[in-house]
Amino acid sequence: MINAEIQEAKLIASTMRKDGIVLLQSQTGWGIACNAMKINAIKKLQDLKKENLQNNFTLLADDFDMIRYFTEEVSEAVADLAQLSIKPTTIIYPKAINLPAEVLNQDGSIAFRITQNPLLKKVIKMINSPIMFTPATLSDKNQQAKYEDIEEVIIKTADHISPKQNINRHNNTIIKISETNEIKIIHA
């Protein structure tokens, strides 16, 4: 099993290094993903979704050190919140740095989540970059799509489809941090 996971991580990483899009699972459900530093891949995702992804994607990191590298100073309370959350928690940070403009929200903020998925942690380490992740749906109705619900165009557009994993899906908590480090819960 571990050997198969390493092989799959290598396949995903190779696809992402080549500006590819991958259909895969996270803790919040099926999504389409790419290397967050590859502008051509980001544009492929935007074209696929036929919308501006400014508020509909999250960058997945393997640890808080990666988030620190891509965001301006955040308080220790926010760092603890990001690292100690039991269920998937996306935090919208007010200022992003060291990232392509194409992944930023219009106000310069960025949404990050530390993934607990061992496969995705391996991929992130292999590509040395966050993963840009968005739900595998062309509408806002089914944000936690089951594989069977994924539209055919998404499946056909993916450069690689990761095998189904036995993952317990969880709803995503979304928190927004203001420039003064005030915490606002958007979705619990």
KAKA-V105602 format. One record per helix or strand. SS is the DSSP state (H for helix, E for strand). FROM is the first residue (numbers start at 0). LEN is the number of residues. If there is no record, write none. Layout:
BEGIN
SS|FROM|LEN  SS|FROM|LEN
END
This chain:
BEGIN
H|1|16  E|21|5  E|28|7  H|38|11  H|52|3  E|57|4  H|63|7  E|70|1  H|75|9  E|88|5  E|95|1  H|100|3  E|109|5  H|117|10  E|130|5  H|146|3  H|151|6  E|159|2  E|172|5  E|182|5
END
